[in-house]
């Protein structure tokens, strides 16, 4: 008997490129190859496609064209948000940045850089369930803060912060508010007209576009210094020849994600809940991180006491099941997740954490297979590990 079909449960790391997205991009790798800055017909054709892509993405966000900047990825968008705004505002006596300890490394590393450039880095305390501690947030987000960054959906445990409420509290103190929505876009409703955040990062390869394209929403009037220097593209905010094909792909993927959002949430939540219930029924001492807090439906992070994640991931992979031990940018590092440490998970439990992330390739048959296989592998691992 052959191997059963492989099961991909790592959609939070990256998603397959959608056929509709590939089709929209195709012409720009061939006949429509012009540089959008050139004045001739090839250039004008590329410029039109780029402008249309920007407009379509803006519409998905409830924004206007001039509020959307295409970037190479979510990391670049996060860096631009924190460093760009801090550098623009530090002269006004706003020397600090505030963020949480569970952010993606792109935000945490940008906040460290602010510290190296003479600014102050403040880290908000977290509650055990993975939510921001309100008292700590209010104590740190004060009149001397340039920018505050809180991730909407955590990439490791799926916990959903109340970004509109936090943004409103920051705004009341004149603080620019950024949210890393890389895992949130296409799952939660995003409407910049009704929600008071000023900056939002998203990444194409989490929503069915290729790797290498992202975007930063910048509310009109938000002060920002560019990180790169050169041409006048993107109103000087991000110089360099624009990646037309990728921008077109991101716009198409965003439209599809927004159109399918409610249906996708319902499907993924049903599948995740079924998998979670099955695992807890067979492994009563398993710990689901973030359970009991609001969560996005596509991420399930589970630790089984005494079963380390590395050997578990290898065992799953040998049987054709792809999961991860946390964020893809961290894989290869054996240190326990900074996210789990920040919410008070013990090092032993943190080093046992497995992230299963659901998406386009997840069928009910995939869920059944993992619900059967995972507990079997756990039993096997426990037999091999001396108590």
Helices and strands as residue ranges (DSSP letters): E 7-8, H 19-26, G 27-29, H 41-61, G 65-67, E 68-71, H 74-79, I 80-84, H 85-89, G 90-92, E 96-100, H 105-116, E 120-124, H 134-140, E 145-149, H 163-171, E 176-180, E 199-203, G 204-206, E 214-218, G 233-236, H 244-282, E 287-288, E 299-303, H 309-318, E 321-322, G 328-330, H 338-342, H 347-350, E 353-357, H 364-384
